[in-house]
Amino acid sequence: MKANIGSADRVIRIVLGLLLLSLIFLVEGPGRWWGLLGIVLIATALIRFCPAYAVLGTDTCHNQPPVPGQKH
């Protein structure tokens, strides 16, 4: 799986993921479970691959060196 998430995209995903996760602790009722979507954003940021980007052909990882251990 080829990395398709760039550095700026990773930072944005981590920040938004943490904000969404905070909903679990700050919101009452069933709306709090939307915070679990933060796990998806954080996970995709950490592995530097987004399946939705792959389907759409999007790549924010321009001109960056490959991540060790990932296929090109």
mmCIF file as gemmi writes it, N, C-alpha and C atoms, coordinates in Angstrom:
data_model
loop_
_atom_site.group_PDB
_atom_site.id
_atom_site.type_symbol
_atom_site.label_atom_id
_atom_site.label_alt_id
_atom_site.label_comp_id
_atom_site.label_asym_id
_atom_site.label_entity_id
_atom_site.label_seq_id
_atom_site.pdbx_PDB_ins_code
_atom_site.Cartn_x
_atom_site.Cartn_y
_atom_site.Cartn_z
_atom_site.occupancy
_atom_site.B_iso_or_equiv
_atom_site.pdbx_formal_charge
_atom_site.auth_seq_id
_atom_site.auth_asym_id
_atom_site.pdbx_PDB_model_num
ATOM 1 N N . MET Axp A 1 ? 0.852 -1.155 0 1 0 ? 1 A 1
ATOM 2 C CA . MET Axp A 1 ? 0 0 0 1 0 ? 1 A 1
ATOM 3 C C . MET Axp A 1 ? 0.903 1.225 0 1 0 ? 1 A 1
ATOM 4 N N . LYS Axp A 2 ? 0.691 2.103 -0.972 1 0 ? 2 A 1
ATOM 5 C CA . LYS Axp A 2 ? 1.508 3.295 -1.171 1 0 ? 2 A 1
ATOM 6 C C . LYS Axp A 2 ? 0.969 4.427 -0.31 1 0 ? 2 A 1
ATOM 7 N N . ALA Axp A 3 ? 1.871 5.134 0.369 1 0 ? 3 A 1
ATOM 8 C CA . ALA Axp A 3 ? 1.459 6.27 1.194 1 0 ? 3 A 1
ATOM 9 C C . ALA Axp A 3 ? 0.801 7.331 0.315 1 0 ? 3 A 1
ATOM 10 N N . ASN Axp A 4 ? -0.343 7.838 0.749 1 0 ? 4 A 1
ATOM 11 C CA . ASN Axp A 4 ? -1.024 8.874 -0.016 1 0 ? 4 A 1
ATOM 12 C C . ASN Axp A 4 ? -1.466 10.05 0.857 1 0 ? 4 A 1
ATOM 13 N N . ILE Axp A 5 ? -0.895 10.151 2.062 1 0 ? 5 A 1
ATOM 14 C CA . ILE Axp A 5 ? -1.213 11.247 2.971 1 0 ? 5 A 1
ATOM 15 C C . ILE Axp A 5 ? 0.074 11.996 3.279 1 0 ? 5 A 1
ATOM 16 N N . GLY Axp A 6 ? 0.09 13.292 2.962 1 0 ? 6 A 1
ATOM 17 C CA . GLY Axp A 6 ? 1.258 14.131 3.189 1 0 ? 6 A 1
ATOM 18 C C . GLY Axp A 6 ? 1.346 14.631 4.623 1 0 ? 6 A 1
ATOM 19 N N . SER Axp A 7 ? 2.405 15.379 4.897 1 0 ? 7 A 1
ATOM 20 C CA . SER Axp A 7 ? 2.671 15.858 6.262 1 0 ? 7 A 1
ATOM 21 C C . SER Axp A 7 ? 1.582 16.785 6.784 1 0 ? 7 A 1
ATOM 22 N N . ALA Axp A 8 ? 1.188 17.774 6.001 1 0 ? 8 A 1
ATOM 23 C CA . ALA Axp A 8 ? 0.161 18.712 6.449 1 0 ? 8 A 1
ATOM 24 C C . ALA Axp A 8 ? -1.167 17.979 6.665 1 0 ? 8 A 1
ATOM 25 N N . ASP Axp A 9 ? -1.485 17.063 5.776 1 0 ? 9 A 1
ATOM 26 C CA . ASP Axp A 9 ? -2.71 16.276 5.89 1 0 ? 9 A 1
ATOM 27 C C . ASP Axp A 9 ? -2.684 15.435 7.168 1 0 ? 9 A 1
ATOM 28 N N . ARG Axp A 10 ? -1.525 14.885 7.498 1 0 ? 10 A 1
ATOM 29 C CA . ARG Axp A 10 ? -1.394 14.081 8.726 1 0 ? 10 A 1
ATOM 30 C C . ARG Axp A 10 ? -1.683 14.909 9.962 1 0 ? 10 A 1
ATOM 31 N N . VAL Axp A 11 ? -1.119 16.114 10.018 1 0 ? 11 A 1
ATOM 32 C CA . VAL Axp A 11 ? -1.323 16.989 11.177 1 0 ? 11 A 1
ATOM 33 C C . VAL Axp A 11 ? -2.793 17.344 11.317 1 0 ? 11 A 1
ATOM 34 N N . ILE Axp A 12 ? -3.426 17.688 10.204 1 0 ? 12 A 1
ATOM 35 C CA . ILE Axp A 12 ? -4.85 18.044 10.233 1 0 ? 12 A 1
ATOM 36 C C . ILE Axp A 12 ? -5.687 16.86 10.709 1 0 ? 12 A 1
ATOM 37 N N . ARG Axp A 13 ? -5.385 15.662 10.215 1 0 ? 13 A 1
ATOM 38 C CA . ARG Axp A 13 ? -6.141 14.466 10.615 1 0 ? 13 A 1
ATOM 39 C C . ARG Axp A 13 ? -5.964 14.169 12.104 1 0 ? 13 A 1
ATOM 40 N N . ILE Axp A 14 ? -4.754 14.328 12.612 1 0 ? 14 A 1
ATOM 41 C CA . ILE Axp A 14 ? -4.518 14.054 14.037 1 0 ? 14 A 1
ATOM 42 C C . ILE Axp A 14 ? -5.26 15.061 14.908 1 0 ? 14 A 1
ATOM 43 N N . VAL Axp A 15 ? -5.187 16.337 14.55 1 0 ? 15 A 1
ATOM 44 C CA . VAL Axp A 15 ? -5.877 17.364 15.341 1 0 ? 15 A 1
ATOM 45 C C . VAL Axp A 15 ? -7.388 17.142 15.304 1 0 ? 15 A 1
ATOM 46 N N . LEU Axp A 16 ? -7.949 16.94 14.114 1 0 ? 16 A 1
ATOM 47 C CA . LEU Axp A 16 ? -9.393 16.698 14.01 1 0 ? 16 A 1
ATOM 48 C C . LEU Axp A 16 ? -9.798 15.401 14.714 1 0 ? 16 A 1
ATOM 49 N N . GLY Axp A 17 ? -8.945 14.384 14.616 1 0 ? 17 A 1
ATOM 50 C CA . GLY Axp A 17 ? -9.228 13.122 15.284 1 0 ? 17 A 1
ATOM 51 C C . GLY Axp A 17 ? -9.294 13.282 16.796 1 0 ? 17 A 1
ATOM 52 N N . LEU Axp A 18 ? -8.353 14.046 17.346 1 0 ? 18 A 1
ATOM 53 C CA . LEU Axp A 18 ? -8.358 14.285 18.79 1 0 ? 18 A 1
ATOM 54 C C . LEU Axp A 18 ? -9.566 15.116 19.208 1 0 ? 18 A 1
ATOM 55 N N . LEU Axp A 19 ? -9.93 16.096 18.386 1 0 ? 19 A 1
ATOM 56 C CA . LEU Axp A 19 ? -11.128 16.889 18.688 1 0 ? 19 A 1
ATOM 57 C C . LEU Axp A 19 ? -12.381 16.023 18.675 1 0 ? 19 A 1
ATOM 58 N N . LEU Axp A 20 ? -12.486 15.143 17.684 1 0 ? 20 A 1
ATOM 59 C CA . LEU Axp A 20 ? -13.649 14.251 17.632 1 0 ? 20 A 1
ATOM 60 C C . LEU Axp A 20 ? -13.664 13.297 18.827 1 0 ? 20 A 1
ATOM 61 N N . LEU Axp A 21 ? -12.496 12.759 19.18 1 0 ? 21 A 1
ATOM 62 C CA . LEU Axp A 21 ? -12.445 11.862 20.337 1 0 ? 21 A 1
ATOM 63 C C . LEU Axp A 21 ? -12.87 12.568 21.621 1 0 ? 21 A 1
ATOM 64 N N . SER Axp A 22 ? -12.607 13.852 21.714 1 0 ? 22 A 1
ATOM 65 C CA . SER Axp A 22 ? -12.996 14.586 22.918 1 0 ? 22 A 1
ATOM 66 C C . SER Axp A 22 ? -14.517 14.654 23.073 1 0 ? 22 A 1
ATOM 67 N N . LEU Axp A 23 ? -15.262 14.482 21.967 1 0 ? 23 A 1
ATOM 68 C CA . LEU Axp A 23 ? -16.728 14.485 22.054 1 0 ? 23 A 1
ATOM 69 C C . LEU Axp A 23 ? -17.245 13.387 22.98 1 0 ? 23 A 1
ATOM 70 N N . ILE Axp A 24 ? -16.507 12.286 23.039 1 0 ? 24 A 1
ATOM 71 C CA . ILE Axp A 24 ? -16.93 11.175 23.891 1 0 ? 24 A 1
ATOM 72 C C . ILE Axp A 24 ? -17.036 11.621 25.35 1 0 ? 24 A 1
ATOM 73 N N . PHE Axp A 25 ? -16.149 12.529 25.746 1 0 ? 25 A 1
ATOM 74 C CA . PHE Axp A 25 ? -16.112 12.967 27.137 1 0 ? 25 A 1
ATOM 75 C C . PHE Axp A 25 ? -16.882 14.26 27.384 1 0 ? 25 A 1
ATOM 76 N N . LEU Axp A 26 ? -17.125 15.045 26.333 1 0 ? 26 A 1
ATOM 77 C CA . LEU Axp A 26 ? -17.725 16.363 26.524 1 0 ? 26 A 1
ATOM 78 C C . LEU Axp A 26 ? -19.207 16.446 26.187 1 0 ? 26 A 1
ATOM 79 N N . VAL Axp A 27 ? -19.717 15.509 25.398 1 0 ? 27 A 1
ATOM 80 C CA . VAL Axp A 27 ? -21.11 15.584 24.933 1 0 ? 27 A 1
ATOM 81 C C . VAL Axp A 27 ? -21.928 14.489 25.613 1 0 ? 27 A 1
ATOM 82 N N . GLU Axp A 28 ? -23.132 14.856 25.975 1 0 ? 28 A 1
ATOM 83 C CA . GLU Axp A 28 ? -24.059 13.887 26.569 1 0 ? 28 A 1
ATOM 84 C C . GLU Axp A 28 ? -24.972 13.321 25.488 1 0 ? 28 A 1
ATOM 85 N N . GLY Axp A 29 ? -25.487 12.13 25.704 1 0 ? 29 A 1
ATOM 86 C CA . GLY Axp A 29 ? -26.447 11.54 24.791 1 0 ? 29 A 1
ATOM 87 C C . GLY Axp A 29 ? -25.805 10.765 23.656 1 0 ? 29 A 1
ATOM 88 N N . PRO Axp A 30 ? -26.624 10.387 22.679 1 0 ? 30 A 1
ATOM 89 C CA . PRO Axp A 30 ? -26.128 9.54 21.591 1 0 ? 30 A 1
ATOM 90 C C . PRO Axp A 30 ? -25.148 10.248 20.648 1 0 ? 30 A 1
ATOM 91 N N . GLY Axp A 31 ? -25.129 11.567 20.638 1 0 ? 31 A 1
ATOM 92 C CA . GLY Axp A 31 ? -24.219 12.304 19.775 1 0 ? 31 A 1
ATOM 93 C C . GLY Axp A 31 ? -22.76 12.118 20.13 1 0 ? 31 A 1
ATOM 94 N N . ARG Axp A 32 ? -22.509 11.681 21.35 1 0 ? 32 A 1
ATOM 95 C CA . ARG Axp A 32 ? -21.134 11.511 21.796 1 0 ? 32 A 1
ATOM 96 C C . ARG Axp A 32 ? -20.407 10.419 21.026 1 0 ? 32 A 1
ATOM 97 N N . TRP Axp A 33 ? -21.134 9.465 20.487 1 0 ? 33 A 1
ATOM 98 C CA . TRP Axp A 33 ? -20.494 8.343 19.794 1 0 ? 33 A 1
ATOM 99 C C . TRP Axp A 33 ? -19.937 8.734 18.434 1 0 ? 33 A 1
ATOM 100 N N . TRP Axp A 34 ? -20.321 9.904 17.923 1 0 ? 34 A 1
ATOM 101 C CA . TRP Axp A 34 ? -19.698 10.397 16.696 1 0 ? 34 A 1
ATOM 102 C C . TRP Axp A 34 ? -18.208 10.633 16.926 1 0 ? 34 A 1
ATOM 103 N N . GLY Axp A 35 ? -17.828 10.786 18.171 1 0 ? 35 A 1
ATOM 104 C CA . GLY Axp A 35 ? -16.425 10.985 18.504 1 0 ? 35 A 1
ATOM 105 C C . GLY Axp A 35 ? -15.54 9.811 18.128 1 0 ? 35 A 1
ATOM 106 N N . LEU Axp A 36 ? -16.13 8.638 17.993 1 0 ? 36 A 1
ATOM 107 C CA . LEU Axp A 36 ? -15.338 7.462 17.605 1 0 ? 36 A 1
ATOM 108 C C . LEU Axp A 36 ? -14.774 7.581 16.193 1 0 ? 36 A 1
ATOM 109 N N . LEU Axp A 37 ? -15.342 8.452 15.39 1 0 ? 37 A 1
ATOM 110 C CA . LEU Axp A 37 ? -14.789 8.677 14.048 1 0 ? 37 A 1
ATOM 111 C C . LEU Axp A 37 ? -13.373 9.247 14.123 1 0 ? 37 A 1
ATOM 112 N N . GLY Axp A 38 ? -13.034 9.83 15.259 1 0 ? 38 A 1
ATOM 113 C CA . GLY Axp A 38 ? -11.687 10.345 15.445 1 0 ? 38 A 1
ATOM 114 C C . GLY Axp A 38 ? -10.642 9.252 15.37 1 0 ? 38 A 1
ATOM 115 N N . ILE Axp A 39 ? -11.01 8.042 15.756 1 0 ? 39 A 1
ATOM 116 C CA . ILE Axp A 39 ? -10.08 6.912 15.685 1 0 ? 39 A 1
ATOM 117 C C . ILE Axp A 39 ? -9.686 6.638 14.236 1 0 ? 39 A 1
ATOM 118 N N . VAL Axp A 40 ? -10.643 6.752 13.329 1 0 ? 40 A 1
ATOM 119 C CA . VAL Axp A 40 ? -10.366 6.519 11.91 1 0 ? 40 A 1
ATOM 120 C C . VAL Axp A 40 ? -9.378 7.561 11.388 1 0 ? 40 A 1
ATOM 121 N N . LEU Axp A 41 ? -9.607 8.828 11.728 1 0 ? 41 A 1
ATOM 122 C CA . LEU Axp A 41 ? -8.698 9.88 11.267 1 0 ? 41 A 1
ATOM 123 C C . LEU Axp A 41 ? -7.283 9.691 11.811 1 0 ? 41 A 1
ATOM 124 N N . ILE Axp A 42 ? -7.18 9.355 13.079 1 0 ? 42 A 1
ATOM 125 C CA . ILE Axp A 42 ? -5.863 9.158 13.685 1 0 ? 42 A 1
ATOM 126 C C . ILE Axp A 42 ? -5.174 7.932 13.08 1 0 ? 42 A 1
ATOM 127 N N . ALA Axp A 43 ? -5.915 6.857 12.874 1 0 ? 43 A 1
ATOM 128 C CA . ALA Axp A 43 ? -5.324 5.644 12.306 1 0 ? 43 A 1
ATOM 129 C C . ALA Axp A 43 ? -4.81 5.884 10.889 1 0 ? 43 A 1
ATOM 130 N N . THR Axp A 44 ? -5.59 6.566 10.063 1 0 ? 44 A 1
ATOM 131 C CA . THR Axp A 44 ? -5.129 6.827 8.699 1 0 ? 44 A 1
ATOM 132 C C . THR Axp A 44 ? -3.925 7.764 8.693 1 0 ? 44 A 1
ATOM 133 N N . ALA Axp A 45 ? -3.866 8.677 9.637 1 0 ? 45 A 1
ATOM 134 C CA . ALA Axp A 45 ? -2.707 9.57 9.727 1 0 ? 45 A 1
ATOM 135 C C . ALA Axp A 45 ? -1.453 8.788 10.117 1 0 ? 45 A 1
ATOM 136 N N . LEU Axp A 46 ? -1.601 7.85 11.028 1 0 ? 46 A 1
ATOM 137 C CA . LEU Axp A 46 ? -0.441 7.085 11.495 1 0 ? 46 A 1
ATOM 138 C C . LEU Axp A 46 ? 0.093 6.12 10.436 1 0 ? 46 A 1
ATOM 139 N N . ILE Axp A 47 ? -0.798 5.508 9.648 1 0 ? 47 A 1
ATOM 140 C CA . ILE Axp A 47 ? -0.317 4.575 8.626 1 0 ? 47 A 1
ATOM 141 C C . ILE Axp A 47 ? -0.073 5.265 7.282 1 0 ? 47 A 1
ATOM 142 N N . ARG Axp A 48 ? -0.422 6.568 7.197 1 0 ? 48 A 1
ATOM 143 C CA . ARG Axp A 48 ? -0.195 7.4 6.012 1 0 ? 48 A 1
ATOM 144 C C . ARG Axp A 48 ? -0.899 6.866 4.77 1 0 ? 48 A 1
ATOM 145 N N . PHE Axp A 49 ? -2.008 6.183 4.953 1 0 ? 49 A 1
ATOM 146 C CA . PHE Axp A 49 ? -2.789 5.666 3.828 1 0 ? 49 A 1
ATOM 147 C C . PHE Axp A 49 ? -4.263 5.874 4.112 1 0 ? 49 A 1
ATOM 148 N N . CYS Axp A 50 ? -4.957 6.431 3.128 1 0 ? 50 A 1
ATOM 149 C CA . CYS Axp A 50 ? -6.4 6.638 3.233 1 0 ? 50 A 1
ATOM 150 C C . CYS Axp A 50 ? -7.083 5.879 2.101 1 0 ? 50 A 1
ATOM 151 N N . PRO Axp A 51 ? -7.897 4.88 2.412 1 0 ? 51 A 1
ATOM 152 C CA . PRO Axp A 51 ? -8.592 4.125 1.371 1 0 ? 51 A 1
ATOM 153 C C . PRO Axp A 51 ? -9.486 5.01 0.489 1 0 ? 51 A 1
ATOM 154 N N . ALA Axp A 52 ? -10.108 6.013 1.069 1 0 ? 52 A 1
ATOM 155 C CA . ALA Axp A 52 ? -10.96 6.908 0.279 1 0 ? 52 A 1
ATOM 156 C C . ALA Axp A 52 ? -10.121 7.68 -0.737 1 0 ? 52 A 1
ATOM 157 N N . TYR Axp A 53 ? -8.925 8.107 -0.343 1 0 ? 53 A 1
ATOM 158 C CA . TYR Axp A 53 ? -8.033 8.786 -1.281 1 0 ? 53 A 1
ATOM 159 C C . TYR Axp A 53 ? -7.641 7.846 -2.413 1 0 ? 53 A 1
ATOM 160 N N . ALA Axp A 54 ? -7.402 6.584 -2.091 1 0 ? 54 A 1
ATOM 161 C CA . ALA Axp A 54 ? -7.012 5.613 -3.119 1 0 ? 54 A 1
ATOM 162 C C . ALA Axp A 54 ? -8.129 5.436 -4.147 1 0 ? 54 A 1
ATOM 163 N N . VAL Axp A 55 ? -9.372 5.371 -3.689 1 0 ? 55 A 1
ATOM 164 C CA . VAL Axp A 55 ? -10.507 5.203 -4.594 1 0 ? 55 A 1
ATOM 165 C C . VAL Axp A 55 ? -10.689 6.448 -5.468 1 0 ? 55 A 1
ATOM 166 N N . LEU Axp A 56 ? -10.506 7.623 -4.858 1 0 ? 56 A 1
ATOM 167 C CA . LEU Axp A 56 ? -10.696 8.879 -5.586 1 0 ? 56 A 1
ATOM 168 C C . LEU Axp A 56 ? -9.469 9.304 -6.386 1 0 ? 56 A 1
ATOM 169 N N . GLY Axp A 57 ? -8.346 8.622 -6.189 1 0 ? 57 A 1
ATOM 170 C CA . GLY Axp A 57 ? -7.124 8.965 -6.911 1 0 ? 57 A 1
ATOM 171 C C . GLY Axp A 57 ? -6.425 10.196 -6.364 1 0 ? 57 A 1
ATOM 172 N N . THR Axp A 58 ? -6.686 10.525 -5.11 1 0 ? 58 A 1
ATOM 173 C CA . THR Axp A 58 ? -6.086 11.692 -4.474 1 0 ? 58 A 1
ATOM 174 C C . THR Axp A 58 ? -4.79 11.301 -3.792 1 0 ? 58 A 1
ATOM 175 N N . ASP Axp A 59 ? -3.805 12.205 -3.855 1 0 ? 59 A 1
ATOM 176 C CA . ASP Axp A 59 ? -2.512 11.948 -3.219 1 0 ? 59 A 1
ATOM 177 C C . ASP Axp A 59 ? -1.963 13.269 -2.703 1 0 ? 59 A 1
ATOM 178 N N . THR Axp A 60 ? -1.87 13.428 -1.385 1 0 ? 60 A 1
ATOM 179 C CA . THR Axp A 60 ? -1.316 14.65 -0.802 1 0 ? 60 A 1
ATOM 180 C C . THR Axp A 60 ? 0.131 14.439 -0.379 1 0 ? 60 A 1
ATOM 181 N N . CYS Axp A 61 ? 0.718 13.351 -0.781 1 0 ? 61 A 1
ATOM 182 C CA . CYS Axp A 61 ? 2.074 12.974 -0.387 1 0 ? 61 A 1
ATOM 183 C C . CYS Axp A 61 ? 3.05 13.246 -1.539 1 0 ? 61 A 1
ATOM 184 N N . HIS Axp A 62 ? 3.022 14.438 -2.092 1 0 ? 62 A 1
ATOM 185 C CA . HIS Axp A 62 ? 3.846 14.788 -3.248 1 0 ? 62 A 1
ATOM 186 C C . HIS Axp A 62 ? 5.302 15.017 -2.847 1 0 ? 62 A 1
ATOM 187 N N . ASN Axp A 63 ? 6.203 14.46 -3.622 1 0 ? 63 A 1
ATOM 188 C CA . ASN Axp A 63 ? 7.64 14.688 -3.484 1 0 ? 63 A 1
ATOM 189 C C . ASN Axp A 63 ? 8.175 14.425 -2.079 1 0 ? 63 A 1
ATOM 190 N N . GLN Axp A 64 ? 7.632 13.467 -1.398 1 0 ? 64 A 1
ATOM 191 C CA . GLN Axp A 64 ? 8.139 13.103 -0.091 1 0 ? 64 A 1
ATOM 192 C C . GLN Axp A 64 ? 8.833 11.764 -0.208 1 0 ? 64 A 1
ATOM 193 N N . PRO Axp A 65 ? 9.897 11.563 0.582 1 0 ? 65 A 1
ATOM 194 C CA . PRO Axp A 65 ? 10.579 10.285 0.524 1 0 ? 65 A 1
ATOM 195 C C . PRO Axp A 65 ? 9.655 9.157 0.977 1 0 ? 65 A 1
ATOM 196 N N . PRO Axp A 66 ? 9.841 7.944 0.435 1 0 ? 66 A 1
ATOM 197 C CA . PRO Axp A 66 ? 8.981 6.832 0.824 1 0 ? 66 A 1
ATOM 198 C C . PRO Axp A 66 ? 9.187 6.445 2.295 1 0 ? 66 A 1
ATOM 199 N N . VAL Axp A 67 ? 8.142 5.93 2.873 1 0 ? 67 A 1
ATOM 200 C CA . VAL Axp A 67 ? 8.197 5.47 4.249 1 0 ? 67 A 1
ATOM 201 C C . VAL Axp A 67 ? 8.855 4.086 4.261 1 0 ? 67 A 1
ATOM 202 N N . PRO Axp A 68 ? 9.85 3.888 5.13 1 0 ? 68 A 1
ATOM 203 C CA . PRO Axp A 68 ? 10.501 2.566 5.179 1 0 ? 68 A 1
ATOM 204 C C . PRO Axp A 68 ? 9.498 1.456 5.462 1 0 ? 68 A 1
ATOM 205 N N . GLY Axp A 69 ? 9.598 0.374 4.728 1 0 ? 69 A 1
ATOM 206 C CA . GLY Axp A 69 ? 8.731 -0.763 4.937 1 0 ? 69 A 1
ATOM 207 C C . GLY Axp A 69 ? 7.475 -0.757 4.088 1 0 ? 69 A 1
ATOM 208 N N . GLN Axp A 70 ? 7.213 0.328 3.379 1 0 ? 70 A 1
ATOM 209 C CA . GLN Axp A 70 ? 6.034 0.373 2.512 1 0 ? 70 A 1
ATOM 210 C C . GLN Axp A 70 ? 6.442 0.145 1.073 1 0 ? 70 A 1
ATOM 211 N N . LYS Axp A 71 ? 5.596 -0.566 0.353 1 0 ? 71 A 1
ATOM 212 C CA . LYS Axp A 71 ? 5.858 -0.84 -1.05 1 0 ? 71 A 1
ATOM 213 C C . LYS Axp A 71 ? 5.586 0.404 -1.879 1 0 ? 71 A 1
ATOM 214 N N . HIS Axp A 72 ? 6.279 0.542 -2.979 1 0 ? 72 A 1
ATOM 215 C CA . HIS Axp A 72 ? 6.123 1.704 -3.846 1 0 ? 72 A 1
ATOM 216 C C . HIS Axp A 72 ? 5.269 1.371 -5.019 1 0 ? 72 A 1
